Amino acid sequence: MAKYEQLAAQIRQQIESGIWRAGERMPSLRKQTEHSGMSLMTVMHAYQLLESQGWLIAHPRSGYTVADNIQSVTEPEKAAVETAESVDINSFIFDVLQASRKPYMVNFGFAYPDPGLYPRHQVNKSLMHAARNLPVSNALDNLPPGNDTLRTMIAQRYAAKGVNISPDEIVITAGALEALNLSLQAVTRPGDWVVVESPTFYGALQSLERFGLKALSVRTDPKTGIDLDSLERAFQSHPVKACWLMTNHQNPLGFTLTEGKKRRLISLLKKYQVALIEDDVYSELYAGTEQPLPAKAFDTTGNVMLCSSFSKSLVAGYRIGWVAAGKRAMDIQKLQLMSTLTTSVPIQLALVDYLNTRHYERHLKQLRRTLDKRKKTMCQLLSRTLPPSVEIIHSEGGYFVWLILPQHADAMAIYAQALAENITLAPGDMFSPGTQFNHCLRLNTSFELDERHTQAIHQLSRIIQLHIGHSH
């Protein structure tokens, strides 16, 4: 337990035992600092935690008082902003991902869409064509920022959606994760604070751990997304350098921020001069006819680094991504030269060849229809088989559902038993530096519900039912 959590627990006990009464003014931050021997920042975090849980009320410029309705506070809500001075999650995620590699597994824990949905034959044809016609000067032509034609094609695809991004600010990378990591390196130094959603994509947590960064996990609603009031409070209380957020089809929850929230997010970032690393890898996988815009579409400062890839929409193994880096394009090119040097040249040329064939749009339309249909079918089956106490969170677009089990359930125990029965899941603990999502699971809905997958859902439902019953 962090120091601020220990102090918060101590103050909560004092309130419960009547030392501080409803409506009474609490000691100032400075007095509490002197009294507890803890730092001012620790005391501030403790007070903010108690405020988010309903124990204290903050009064602008006049401190905190004990909440009036304190008797009704039984189960504290999840804190609006959770801090992690260090992130240590990499080995756990490695173990979970390794389990998904076994060929006999039913892969509901898989991060990519069903590989059978990719147009491998057509893309491989383009790869062979590119390899045959590889120019002698290819290595120099494809150094950072990457192949000119590919960057122009990506810029044109954005332009068609009404987002003006110059090819000059696009840097081609080895998948979206390299784009995200280079963006993070461009705006932070070890020890800096970075905001992530709560829960967030586990790759963000791995990157924070790798670069020695501190996480500020901001409360995120499964249906409406990140709490922007809590985000602003995080900006006010910490020297935040960057936010790593997903505004479209967020992983693991699936929500897409409304345009209004995206605009407000951009204005908050501008006000507090915080960089946004926008992870937009699922934006092509929308349902219906209207593609959601990235938050970058509303930015005028060049302070948003928009990261995406072809891995979720075209083919996973080719590992081609990009960052539309705004004013940091040159910084990111230099960082890339020091790490990977260049992204695979034949693969860049293969994608140029494939995108020229116009097959991509047809493939995307078919992919969206299939993913939408499979998600709906999976949700219907889950509704029929899971206990009523399990909440099924599903949004339009993407291919994940988030299951919220009763608070007492242990998702890690469910994960372990499912694994023993050759079913992989993504347990909630993968998506947070803490344990507040240990009663949640993420499922991949992109696979066809054939007999094997349907049977696995029934098995999973039985395991969940067993654990919910046993935990009482």
C-alpha positions in Angstrom: 0.0 0.0 0.0 1.4 3.4 -1.0 2.1 6.0 1.8 -0.8 8.2 0.7 -3.2 5.2 0.9 -1.9 4.4 4.4 -2.6 8.0 5.5 -6.0 7.9 3.9 -6.9 4.7 5.7 -5.8 6.2 9.0 -7.9 9.4 8.5 -10.9 7.2 7.4 -10.6 5.3 10.7 -10.4 8.6 12.6 -13.6 9.7 10.9 -15.3 6.4 11.6 -14.4 6.6 15.3 -15.8 10.1 15.6 -12.5 12.0 16.0 -13.5 14.1 13.0 -17.3 14.7 12.7 -19.6 15.4 9.7 -19.1 19.0 8.5 -16.0 19.6 10.6 -13.0 21.2 9.0 -10.0 19.0 8.5 -6.4 20.1 9.4 -4.9 22.0 6.5 -2.5 20.2 4.2 0.5 22.0 5.9 -0.7 21.0 9.4 -1.3 17.5 8.3 2.2 17.4 6.8 3.7 18.5 10.1 1.6 16.1 12.1 2.1 13.0 9.9 5.7 13.6 9.0 4.8 12.9 5.4 5.4 15.1 2.3 2.9 17.7 1.2 2.3 15.7 -2.0 1.5 12.5 -0.1 -1.0 14.4 2.2 -2.6 16.0 -0.9 -3.0 12.6 -2.6 -4.5 11.2 0.6 -7.0 14.0 0.8 -7.9 13.7 -2.9 -8.4 10.0 -2.5 -10.8 10.6 0.5 -12.6 13.2 -1.6 -13.0 10.8 -4.5 -14.4 8.2 -2.1 -16.9 10.6 -0.6 -15.3 11.0 2.9 -14.1 14.6 2.4 -15.4 17.7 0.6 -12.9 20.1 -1.0 -13.6 23.9 -0.7 -11.7 26.2 -3.1 -9.1 28.1 -1.1 -10.4 27.0 2.3 -9.4 23.3 2.6 -11.4 20.2 3.3 -14.4 19.3 5.5 -15.8 15.9 6.5 -18.7 15.0 4.3 -22.2 15.4 5.8 -23.6 12.1 4.7 -20.7 10.1 6.0 -22.9 7.4 7.6 -24.0 6.3 4.1 -20.4 5.8 2.9 -20.1 2.0 3.0 -18.0 0.8 0.1 -15.6 3.5 -1.2 -15.7 4.1 -4.9 -12.6 3.5 -7.0 -10.3 6.6 -6.7 -10.6 9.1 -9.5 -6.8 9.3 -9.9 -4.5 6.5 -8.8 -0.7 6.9 -8.7 2.0 4.3 -9.2 5.5 5.5 -8.5 6.9 2.5 -10.4 5.2 0.1 -12.8 6.1 -3.6 -12.5 3.9 -5.6 -14.8 6.1 -6.9 -17.7 6.7 -10.5 -16.5 3.0 -11.1 -15.7 2.0 -9.9 -19.2 4.7 -12.0 -20.8 3.3 -15.1 -19.1 -0.3 -14.4 -20.2 0.8 -13.7 -23.8 3.0 -16.8 -24.0 -0.1 -19.0 -23.1 -1.9 -17.6 -26.2 0.8 -19.0 -28.5 -0.1 -22.7 -28.0 -1.9 -23.9 -31.2 -4.6 -26.0 -29.4 -5.9 -23.1 -27.3 -9.2 -21.4 -27.8 -7.9 -17.8 -27.9 -10.4 -15.5 -26.3 -7.3 -13.7 -24.8 -5.8 -13.0 -28.2 -5.0 -9.3 -28.9 -5.4 -9.4 -32.7 -8.5 -10.2 -34.8 -9.0 -13.8 -36.1 -6.0 -14.3 -38.5 -8.4 -15.9 -41.0 -9.9 -12.5 -41.7 -6.8 -11.1 -43.2 -6.3 -11.1 -47.1 -3.0 -12.9 -46.8 -3.0 -14.2 -50.4 -3.3 -10.7 -51.9 -0.8 -9.1 -49.5 1.7 -11.9 -50.1 1.4 -11.4 -53.8 2.3 -7.7 -53.3 5.2 -8.7 -51.2 6.6 -11.0 -53.9 6.1 -8.2 -56.5 7.9 -5.7 -54.3 10.8 -8.1 -53.6 11.2 -8.7 -57.3 11.3 -5.0 -58.1 13.4 -3.8 -55.1 15.5 -0.8 -56.3 19.3 -0.7 -55.6 18.9 2.6 -53.7 16.1 1.2 -51.5 18.0 1.3 -48.2 18.6 5.1 -48.5 15.2 5.8 -49.9 13.5 4.2 -46.9 15.5 5.5 -44.0 13.5 7.5 -41.4 10.9 8.9 -41.9 10.2 6.0 -44.3 9.0 5.4 -47.8 7.7 8.7 -49.4 4.9 7.0 -51.3 3.6 5.1 -48.3 3.6 8.3 -46.2 1.7 10.2 -48.9 -0.8 7.4 -49.1 -1.4 7.4 -45.4 -1.8 11.2 -45.4 -4.3 10.9 -48.3 -6.3 8.4 -46.3 -6.5 10.9 -43.4 -7.4 13.7 -45.8 -10.3 11.6 -47.2 -11.7 11.6 -43.6 -11.2 15.4 -43.2 -8.1 15.2 -41.1 -5.2 17.3 -42.6 -1.9 15.6 -41.8 1.2 16.4 -43.9 3.3 13.4 -45.2 6.2 15.3 -43.7 5.0 14.7 -40.1 4.5 11.0 -40.7 7.2 8.6 -39.6 6.9 4.9 -40.6 7.7 2.5 -37.7 7.9 -1.2 -36.9 4.3 -1.5 -35.8 2.2 0.9 -33.7 4.1 0.0 -30.5 7.3 1.4 -31.8 5.4 4.5 -32.8 4.0 4.8 -29.3 7.4 4.1 -27.6 9.3 6.6 -29.7 6.5 9.2 -29.0 6.9 8.5 -25.3 10.7 8.9 -25.4 10.3 12.2 -27.3 8.4 13.9 -24.5 9.5 12.3 -21.3 12.6 11.5 -19.1 12.8 8.8 -16.5 10.9 9.7 -13.4 8.3 11.8 -15.3 4.5 11.4 -14.7 2.4 10.0 -17.6 -1.4 9.8 -17.5 -3.1 6.5 -18.6 -6.7 5.4 -18.6 -7.9 3.1 -15.8 -8.0 0.3 -17.1 -5.5 0.9 -19.9 -3.8 -1.1 -22.7 -1.1 -3.2 -21.1 1.4 -2.1 -23.7 1.3 1.4 -22.2 2.1 -0.1 -18.7 5.0 -2.1 -20.2 6.4 1.0 -21.8 6.2 3.1 -18.6 8.0 0.3 -16.8 10.7 0.1 -19.5 11.4 3.8 -19.5 11.2 4.3 -15.7 8.1 6.5 -15.8 5.4 7.0 -13.2 1.8 6.2 -13.9 -1.2 8.4 -13.1 -4.3 6.1 -13.8 -7.3 8.3 -14.3 -10.8 6.9 -13.7 -12.4 5.7 -17.0 -16.0 4.8 -17.4 -16.6 1.6 -19.4 -19.2 3.3 -21.6 -18.3 7.0 -21.8 -14.5 6.9 -21.4 -12.0 8.9 -19.4 -13.3 11.3 -16.7 -12.1 14.7 -17.9 -12.7 16.4 -14.5 -10.4 13.9 -12.9 -7.9 14.3 -15.7 -7.8 18.1 -15.0 -7.3 17.5 -11.3 -4.4 15.2 -12.2 -2.9 18.0 -14.3 -3.3 20.4 -11.4 -1.7 18.1 -8.8 1.2 16.5 -10.8 3.7 17.8 -13.3 2.3 15.6 -16.1 4.4 15.4 -19.2 2.2 13.3 -21.4 -1.1 11.4 -21.7 -1.2 8.0 -23.5 -4.9 7.5 -24.4 -7.1 5.6 -26.8 -10.0 7.8 -28.0 -11.5 5.3 -30.5 -12.6 1.7 -29.6 -10.4 1.7 -26.4 -8.7 -1.5 -25.4 -9.9 -3.2 -23.1 -13.2 -1.4 -22.6 -14.2 -0.7 -26.2 -15.7 2.8 -25.8 -15.2 5.7 -28.3 -15.1 9.2 -26.9 -17.8 11.6 -28.3 -16.6 14.4 -30.4 -17.4 16.9 -27.6 -15.1 15.0 -25.2 -12.3 14.9 -27.8 -12.6 18.6 -28.2 -12.5 19.2 -24.4 -9.6 16.8 -24.0 -7.6 18.8 -26.6 -8.4 22.1 -24.9 -7.3 20.7 -21.5 -4.0 19.5 -23.0 -3.5 22.9 -24.5 -4.3 24.7 -21.3 -1.8 22.6 -19.2 0.7 22.1 -22.1 0.6 18.3 -21.9 1.5 16.2 -24.9 -1.0 13.6 -26.2 0.2 10.2 -27.4 -3.0 9.0 -29.2 -3.1 5.2 -29.7 -5.5 4.9 -32.7 -4.9 1.3 -33.9 -8.6 0.3 -34.0 -10.0 3.4 -35.8 -10.6 1.4 -39.1 -12.7 -1.2 -37.2 -15.8 1.0 -36.7 -19.4 -0.4 -37.0 -21.9 1.4 -39.3 -21.0 4.0 -41.9 -19.3 6.8 -40.0 -15.6 6.5 -39.0 -14.8 8.3 -35.7 -12.2 11.1 -36.0 -9.1 11.0 -33.8 -8.6 13.7 -31.2 -5.7 14.9 -33.3 -8.3 16.2 -35.8 -9.2 19.0 -33.3 -5.6 19.9 -32.4 -4.0 23.1 -33.7 -0.8 23.0 -31.6 1.2 20.1 -33.1 1.3 18.6 -29.6 -0.6 15.4 -30.5 1.3 12.3 -31.7 -1.2 10.1 -33.5 0.0 6.5 -33.7 -1.6 3.7 -35.7 -0.7 0.6 -37.9 -1.9 -1.9 -40.4 -1.6 -4.7 -37.9 -5.3 -4.8 -36.7 -6.9 -4.0 -40.1 -4.7 -5.8 -42.7 -2.1 -8.2 -41.5 -0.5 -8.6 -38.0 2.9 -10.1 -38.9 4.1 -7.3 -41.2 4.6 -4.9 -38.3 4.2 -1.6 -40.1 2.9 1.3 -38.2 3.3 5.1 -38.2 3.2 8.2 -36.1 1.8 11.5 -37.3 4.1 13.3 -34.9 3.2 17.0 -35.3 6.0 19.3 -34.2 8.1 16.3 -33.0 8.5 14.5 -36.3 12.2 15.3 -36.4 12.8 14.3 -32.8 11.2 10.9 -33.5 13.2 10.3 -36.7 16.4 10.9 -34.7 15.3 8.5 -32.0 14.4 5.9 -34.6 17.8 6.2 -36.2 19.4 5.4 -32.8 17.2 2.3 -32.2 15.8 0.3 -35.2 17.5 2.5 -37.8 14.8 1.8 -40.4 11.5 -0.2 -40.8 11.6 -3.2 -43.1 12.0 -2.0 -46.7 10.3 -4.9 -48.6 7.3 -4.7 -46.3 6.9 -0.9 -46.8 7.1 -1.5 -50.6 4.7 -4.4 -50.4 2.1 -2.2 -48.7 2.6 0.6 -51.3 1.9 -2.1 -54.0 -1.2 -3.5 -52.1 -2.7 -0.1 -51.4 -2.3 0.8 -55.1 -4.6 -2.1 -56.0 -7.7 -0.7 -54.3 -8.3 -4.1 -52.6 -7.9 -2.5 -49.2 -11.2 -0.6 -49.1 -13.2 -3.7 -50.1 -11.3 -5.8 -47.5 -12.1 -3.2 -44.8 -15.8 -3.1 -45.5 -16.0 -6.9 -45.3 -13.8 -7.0 -42.1 -16.0 -4.4 -40.4 -19.2 -6.3 -41.3 -17.8 -9.6 -40.1 -16.4 -8.2 -36.8 -19.7 -6.4 -36.0 -21.7 -9.6 -36.7 -19.4 -11.9 -34.7 -19.4 -9.5 -31.7 -23.2 -9.3 -31.7 -23.5 -13.1 -31.9 -20.9 -13.6 -29.1 -22.7 -11.1 -26.8 -26.0 -12.9 -27.4 -24.4 -16.2 -26.4 -22.7 -14.6 -23.3 -26.0 -13.1 -22.2 -27.7 -16.5 -22.4 -24.9 -18.5 -20.7 -23.3 -16.1 -18.1 -24.8 -15.6 -14.6 -27.0 -12.4 -14.4 -24.5 -10.9 -11.9 -21.9 -10.6 -14.7 -22.1 -7.3 -16.6 -21.2 -7.5 -20.3 -19.7 -4.2 -21.5 -19.8 -4.0 -25.3 -19.6 -1.0 -27.6 -20.0 -0.5 -31.3 -16.8 -1.2 -33.3 -13.6 -3.1 -32.4 -13.7 -6.7 -31.3 -13.4 -6.8 -27.5 -16.0 -7.2 -24.7 -15.3 -6.4 -21.0 -16.9 -8.6 -18.4 -17.4 -7.1 -14.9 -17.9 -9.9 -12.4 -19.1 -9.4 -8.8 -16.5 -7.6 -6.7 -15.6 -10.7 -4.7 -14.7 -12.8 -7.9 -11.0 -13.6 -8.6 -10.3 -13.2 -12.3 -6.8 -14.6 -11.9 -8.2 -17.9 -10.5 -10.8 -18.0 -13.4 -8.0 -17.3 -15.9 -5.9 -20.2 -14.4 -8.7 -22.7 -14.5 -9.7 -21.7 -18.0 -6.1 -22.1 -19.1 -6.1 -25.6 -17.7 -9.1 -26.3 -19.9 -7.2 -24.8 -23.0 -9.0 -21.5 -23.1 -7.1 -18.2 -22.9 -8.6 -15.0 -21.4 -7.1 -11.6 -20.7 -7.6 -11.0 -16.9 -8.3 -7.5 -15.6 -5.0 -7.3 -13.8 -3.2 -7.0 -17.1 -4.7 -3.5 -17.6 -3.7 -1.7 -14.4 -0.6 -1.3 -12.2 -2.9 -2.2 -9.2 -5.4 -4.9 -8.5 -8.7 -3.0 -8.8 -9.8 -4.9 -11.9 -9.2 -8.4 -10.6 -12.9 -9.0 -10.9 -12.9 -8.3 -14.7 -12.0 -10.1 -17.9 -11.5 -9.1 -21.5 -12.7 -11.4 -24.3 -11.8 -11.3 -28.0 -15.1 -11.6 -30.1 -13.5 -11.8 -33.6 -13.5 -15.6 -33.9 -16.4 -17.4 -35.6 -18.6 -19.2 -33.0 -18.2 -22.7 -34.5 -18.8 -25.7 -32.3 -15.4 -25.5 -30.6 -15.7 -21.8 -29.7 -19.3 -22.2 -28.6 -18.3 -25.1 -26.4 -15.5 -23.0 -24.9 -18.0 -20.2 -24.0 -20.1 -22.7 -22.1 -17.0 -24.0 -20.3 -16.0 -20.5 -19.4 -19.5 -19.7 -18.1 -19.4 -22.8 -15.9 -16.0 -21.8 -14.5 -17.2 -18.2 -13.7 -20.4 -19.6 -12.1 -18.3 -21.9 -10.0 -16.0 -19.1 -8.8 -18.8 -16.6 -8.1 -20.6 -19.2 -6.0 -17.4 -20.3 -4.2 -16.3 -16.8 -3.3 -19.3 -15.9 -1.3 
